[in-house]
């Protein structure tokens, strides 16, 4: 069971989400405007926040920005009717952990919540660890069982993004915007080439299956 805050100005939708989460045995609190949301995230600790993009008086993205700036670490799922890749990238860059476009199914929301609640926390500024895999940002290596596997800068950036979103799949378009923000001429070929190099290195230590390409769905990090 997790303590979850739902910030959604559509009262009917908020009640539906609350019903879904309650049936999943979570403790769910609901607020319908930005002012109440700002107060709640300052006063209380939550294990996960579901945050609507469009709210009366402010944008959910502004609440997220303030929350992260104040040191808030709970995973945040943005809810929005916006489906443009640029908006998704803005959400991720601001500190969102996931992004769900309306309308959505209860099972999809539940799957996203479960994935985020299983996600490990960042250990410190330089290391990210999942099970036996540890990303050493300073050393430019992915440590597997304590043994370093050297990665090039772009390989490191791509693995870092995928490790921050384990068991989730992302299209080449989203990865290009997130990992190659300044290289406007890059194409999905850059993603395929980078993934190929990473998997070749992982193959040498019999771990190539942790980074997968699911045809038609995208790329992801699967530690188990």
C-alpha beads as a LAMMPS data file, in Angstrom:
LAMMPS data file: protein, C-alpha beads

224 atoms
223 bonds

1 atom types
1 bond types

-500.0 500.0 xlo xhi
-500.0 500.0 ylo yhi
-500.0 500.0 zlo zhi

Masses

1 110.0

Atoms # bond

1 1 1 0.000 0.000 0.000
2 1 1 1.270 3.471 -0.873
3 1 1 0.211 6.962 0.156
4 1 1 -0.749 8.719 -3.091
5 1 1 -1.835 12.298 -3.815
6 1 1 -4.106 12.860 -6.821
7 1 1 -4.224 16.434 -8.168
8 1 1 -6.983 16.632 -10.784
9 1 1 -9.484 19.445 -11.419
10 1 1 -11.967 17.130 -13.162
11 1 1 -13.875 16.065 -10.046
12 1 1 -15.520 13.079 -11.724
13 1 1 -12.187 11.757 -13.042
14 1 1 -10.507 12.375 -9.683
15 1 1 -13.199 10.312 -7.946
16 1 1 -12.801 7.509 -10.481
17 1 1 -9.017 7.449 -9.966
18 1 1 -9.500 7.492 -6.200
19 1 1 -11.854 4.518 -6.507
20 1 1 -9.325 2.594 -8.632
21 1 1 -6.488 3.256 -6.205
22 1 1 -8.573 2.426 -3.145
23 1 1 -9.467 -0.936 -4.682
24 1 1 -5.733 -1.476 -5.194
25 1 1 -5.351 -0.980 -1.411
26 1 1 -3.572 2.389 -1.678
27 1 1 -4.201 5.338 0.627
28 1 1 -5.406 8.078 -1.726
29 1 1 -5.908 11.809 -1.129
30 1 1 -7.529 14.059 -3.761
31 1 1 -7.294 17.820 -4.361
32 1 1 -8.850 19.701 -7.264
33 1 1 -6.811 22.894 -7.600
34 1 1 -3.240 24.078 -7.653
35 1 1 -3.358 26.034 -4.403
36 1 1 -4.401 22.991 -2.373
37 1 1 -1.800 20.877 -4.173
38 1 1 0.995 23.312 -3.276
39 1 1 -0.052 23.185 0.379
40 1 1 -0.284 19.389 0.509
41 1 1 3.124 18.682 -1.020
42 1 1 4.750 21.146 1.390
43 1 1 3.062 19.767 4.504
44 1 1 2.879 16.025 3.882
45 1 1 5.009 13.215 2.518
46 1 1 3.658 11.090 -0.317
47 1 1 5.049 7.980 -1.936
48 1 1 3.664 8.993 -5.333
49 1 1 1.905 12.015 -6.862
50 1 1 -0.505 11.990 -9.812
51 1 1 -0.527 15.551 -11.159
52 1 1 -2.763 17.069 -13.828
53 1 1 -1.036 19.490 -16.227
54 1 1 -3.928 21.985 -16.503
55 1 1 -5.232 23.259 -13.152
56 1 1 -7.259 26.306 -12.066
57 1 1 -4.913 29.215 -11.411
58 1 1 -1.690 27.462 -12.379
59 1 1 -0.087 24.650 -14.348
60 1 1 0.790 21.325 -12.824
61 1 1 4.225 21.662 -14.383
62 1 1 4.831 24.735 -12.193
63 1 1 3.864 22.800 -9.071
64 1 1 6.232 20.026 -10.128
65 1 1 9.050 22.527 -10.685
66 1 1 8.547 24.028 -7.216
67 1 1 8.279 20.585 -5.625
68 1 1 11.550 19.363 -7.134
69 1 1 13.315 22.646 -6.327
70 1 1 12.281 22.219 -2.681
71 1 1 13.817 18.736 -2.638
72 1 1 10.661 16.688 -3.205
73 1 1 11.586 13.176 -4.321
74 1 1 8.312 11.267 -4.690
75 1 1 7.674 9.866 -8.193
76 1 1 5.300 12.074 -10.217
77 1 1 2.984 10.969 -13.019
78 1 1 1.736 13.857 -15.171
79 1 1 -1.816 13.584 -16.521
80 1 1 -2.653 15.636 -19.581
81 1 1 -4.575 15.867 -22.818
82 1 1 -1.339 17.012 -24.497
83 1 1 0.293 14.349 -26.640
84 1 1 3.021 16.400 -28.340
85 1 1 6.537 15.009 -27.836
86 1 1 7.811 18.490 -26.902
87 1 1 5.375 18.611 -23.984
88 1 1 6.489 15.165 -22.843
89 1 1 10.122 16.242 -22.940
90 1 1 9.243 19.386 -20.952
91 1 1 7.596 17.203 -18.326
92 1 1 10.594 14.878 -18.061
93 1 1 13.071 17.762 -17.963
94 1 1 11.102 19.414 -15.162
95 1 1 11.229 16.258 -13.068
96 1 1 8.256 14.116 -14.047
97 1 1 8.826 10.381 -13.811
98 1 1 6.055 9.378 -16.193
99 1 1 3.455 10.902 -18.491
100 1 1 -0.062 9.599 -19.161
101 1 1 -2.250 11.067 -21.899
102 1 1 -6.018 11.269 -21.373
103 1 1 -8.102 9.242 -21.845
104 1 1 -6.432 6.256 -20.233
105 1 1 -7.464 2.915 -18.765
106 1 1 -7.297 2.023 -15.088
107 1 1 -5.014 -0.920 -15.836
108 1 1 -2.520 1.361 -17.592
109 1 1 -2.440 3.788 -14.668
110 1 1 -2.051 0.903 -12.222
111 1 1 0.836 -0.546 -14.244
112 1 1 2.614 2.839 -14.318
113 1 1 2.124 3.289 -10.558
114 1 1 3.418 -0.189 -9.763
115 1 1 6.481 0.359 -11.968
116 1 1 7.316 3.648 -10.239
117 1 1 6.805 2.239 -6.749
118 1 1 9.275 -0.545 -7.602
119 1 1 11.839 1.926 -8.882
120 1 1 15.010 2.377 -6.853
121 1 1 15.992 5.795 -5.567
122 1 1 19.072 7.661 -6.689
123 1 1 21.790 6.781 -4.176
124 1 1 23.688 10.063 -4.491
125 1 1 24.725 12.600 -7.116
126 1 1 27.067 10.223 -8.904
127 1 1 25.592 6.736 -8.622
128 1 1 22.313 5.054 -9.565
129 1 1 21.761 1.451 -8.500
130 1 1 19.266 -1.243 -9.461
131 1 1 19.903 -4.708 -8.065
132 1 1 23.423 -5.698 -9.224
133 1 1 23.657 -2.823 -11.725
134 1 1 25.222 0.477 -10.663
135 1 1 25.711 3.466 -12.956
136 1 1 28.880 5.376 -12.078
137 1 1 28.453 8.812 -13.673
138 1 1 31.898 10.098 -12.724
139 1 1 33.684 6.953 -13.838
140 1 1 31.677 6.687 -17.054
141 1 1 30.894 3.044 -16.366
142 1 1 28.045 0.652 -15.721
143 1 1 29.130 -1.584 -12.855
144 1 1 27.711 -5.088 -12.914
145 1 1 28.303 -6.943 -9.698
146 1 1 30.981 -4.372 -8.899
147 1 1 32.858 -4.867 -12.186
148 1 1 32.952 -1.751 -14.418
149 1 1 31.858 -1.763 -18.049
150 1 1 33.167 1.382 -19.792
151 1 1 30.598 3.453 -21.703
152 1 1 30.937 6.402 -24.073
153 1 1 29.219 9.653 -22.959
154 1 1 26.100 9.173 -25.101
155 1 1 25.885 5.500 -24.110
156 1 1 26.112 6.552 -20.468
157 1 1 23.374 9.181 -20.915
158 1 1 21.059 6.721 -22.646
159 1 1 21.603 3.985 -20.052
160 1 1 21.045 6.530 -17.275
161 1 1 17.691 7.601 -18.721
162 1 1 16.560 3.987 -19.171
163 1 1 17.713 3.032 -15.676
164 1 1 15.713 5.910 -14.222
165 1 1 12.645 4.399 -15.902
166 1 1 13.169 0.630 -15.503
167 1 1 10.793 -1.786 -17.243
168 1 1 9.309 1.092 -19.264
169 1 1 9.531 1.399 -23.055
170 1 1 10.353 4.649 -24.874
171 1 1 10.260 5.354 -28.586
172 1 1 13.321 6.549 -30.492
173 1 1 11.628 9.941 -30.909
174 1 1 11.298 10.483 -27.148
175 1 1 14.852 9.278 -26.501
176 1 1 16.238 11.585 -29.176
177 1 1 14.560 14.563 -27.552
178 1 1 15.639 13.545 -24.060
179 1 1 19.199 12.292 -24.596
180 1 1 20.197 14.212 -27.757
181 1 1 18.577 17.632 -27.016
182 1 1 21.228 19.705 -28.801
183 1 1 21.775 17.521 -31.833
184 1 1 18.851 18.436 -34.058
185 1 1 20.178 16.512 -37.048
186 1 1 20.264 13.185 -35.209
187 1 1 17.756 10.543 -36.288
188 1 1 16.452 7.280 -34.888
189 1 1 19.541 5.715 -36.478
190 1 1 21.552 7.371 -33.687
191 1 1 19.432 5.540 -31.121
192 1 1 19.748 2.195 -32.905
193 1 1 23.525 2.581 -33.241
194 1 1 23.924 3.554 -29.587
195 1 1 21.747 0.671 -28.389
196 1 1 23.714 -1.719 -30.612
197 1 1 27.019 -0.579 -29.086
198 1 1 25.656 -0.860 -25.563
199 1 1 24.320 -4.363 -26.173
200 1 1 27.602 -5.460 -27.738
201 1 1 29.423 -4.375 -24.597
202 1 1 26.833 -6.058 -22.393
203 1 1 27.006 -9.207 -24.496
204 1 1 30.678 -9.568 -23.609
205 1 1 29.605 -10.105 -19.990
206 1 1 26.416 -12.048 -20.857
207 1 1 24.065 -9.198 -19.866
208 1 1 22.804 -7.954 -23.261
209 1 1 19.168 -8.757 -22.414
210 1 1 18.912 -6.005 -19.796
211 1 1 18.611 -3.404 -22.582
212 1 1 15.852 -4.439 -24.952
213 1 1 14.220 -3.244 -28.139
214 1 1 10.580 -4.330 -28.247
215 1 1 9.532 -3.990 -31.888
216 1 1 6.848 -1.360 -32.365
217 1 1 7.041 -0.185 -28.749
218 1 1 10.550 1.100 -28.037
219 1 1 13.566 0.581 -25.828
220 1 1 13.861 -0.200 -22.130
221 1 1 16.007 -1.378 -19.240
222 1 1 14.906 -4.717 -17.749
223 1 1 17.121 -5.778 -14.834
224 1 1 15.248 -9.034 -14.252

Bonds

1 1 1 2
2 1 2 3
3 1 3 4
4 1 4 5
5 1 5 6
6 1 6 7
7 1 7 8
8 1 8 9
9 1 9 10
10 1 10 11
11 1 11 12
12 1 12 13
13 1 13 14
14 1 14 15
15 1 15 16
16 1 16 17
17 1 17 18
18 1 18 19
19 1 19 20
20 1 20 21
21 1 21 22
22 1 22 23
23 1 23 24
24 1 24 25
25 1 25 26
26 1 26 27
27 1 27 28
28 1 28 29
29 1 29 30
30 1 30 31
31 1 31 32
32 1 32 33
33 1 33 34
34 1 34 35
35 1 35 36
36 1 36 37
37 1 37 38
38 1 38 39
39 1 39 40
40 1 40 41
41 1 41 42
42 1 42 43
43 1 43 44
44 1 44 45
45 1 45 46
46 1 46 47
47 1 47 48
48 1 48 49
49 1 49 50
50 1 50 51
51 1 51 52
52 1 52 53
53 1 53 54
54 1 54 55
55 1 55 56
56 1 56 57
57 1 57 58
58 1 58 59
59 1 59 60
60 1 60 61
61 1 61 62
62 1 62 63
63 1 63 64
64 1 64 65
65 1 65 66
66 1 66 67
67 1 67 68
68 1 68 69
69 1 69 70
70 1 70 71
71 1 71 72
72 1 72 73
73 1 73 74
74 1 74 75
75 1 75 76
76 1 76 77
77 1 77 78
78 1 78 79
79 1 79 80
80 1 80 81
81 1 81 82
82 1 82 83
83 1 83 84
84 1 84 85
85 1 85 86
86 1 86 87
87 1 87 88
88 1 88 89
89 1 89 90
90 1 90 91
91 1 91 92
92 1 92 93
93 1 93 94
94 1 94 95
95 1 95 96
96 1 96 97
97 1 97 98
98 1 98 99
99 1 99 100
100 1 100 101
101 1 101 102
102 1 102 103
103 1 103 104
104 1 104 105
105 1 105 106
106 1 106 107
107 1 107 108
108 1 108 109
109 1 109 110
110 1 110 111
111 1 111 112
112 1 112 113
113 1 113 114
114 1 114 115
115 1 115 116
116 1 116 117
117 1 117 118
118 1 118 119
119 1 119 120
120 1 120 121
121 1 121 122
122 1 122 123
123 1 123 124
124 1 124 125
125 1 125 126
126 1 126 127
127 1 127 128
128 1 128 129
129 1 129 130
130 1 130 131
131 1 131 132
132 1 132 133
133 1 133 134
134 1 134 135
135 1 135 136
136 1 136 137
137 1 137 138
138 1 138 139
139 1 139 140
140 1 140 141
141 1 141 142
142 1 142 143
143 1 143 144
144 1 144 145
145 1 145 146
146 1 146 147
147 1 147 148
148 1 148 149
149 1 149 150
150 1 150 151
151 1 151 152
152 1 152 153
153 1 153 154
154 1 154 155
155 1 155 156
156 1 156 157
157 1 157 158
158 1 158 159
159 1 159 160
160 1 160 161
161 1 161 162
162 1 162 163
163 1 163 164
164 1 164 165
165 1 165 166
166 1 166 167
167 1 167 168
168 1 168 169
169 1 169 170
170 1 170 171
171 1 171 172
172 1 172 173
173 1 173 174
174 1 174 175
175 1 175 176
176 1 176 177
177 1 177 178
178 1 178 179
179 1 179 180
180 1 180 181
181 1 181 182
182 1 182 183
183 1 183 184
184 1 184 185
185 1 185 186
186 1 186 187
187 1 187 188
188 1 188 189
189 1 189 190
190 1 190 191
191 1 191 192
192 1 192 193
193 1 193 194
194 1 194 195
195 1 195 196
196 1 196 197
197 1 197 198
198 1 198 199
199 1 199 200
200 1 200 201
201 1 201 202
202 1 202 203
203 1 203 204
204 1 204 205
205 1 205 206
206 1 206 207
207 1 207 208
208 1 208 209
209 1 209 210
210 1 210 211
211 1 211 212
212 1 212 213
213 1 213 214
214 1 214 215
215 1 215 216
216 1 216 217
217 1 217 218
218 1 218 219
219 1 219 220
220 1 220 221
221 1 221 222
222 1 222 223
223 1 223 224
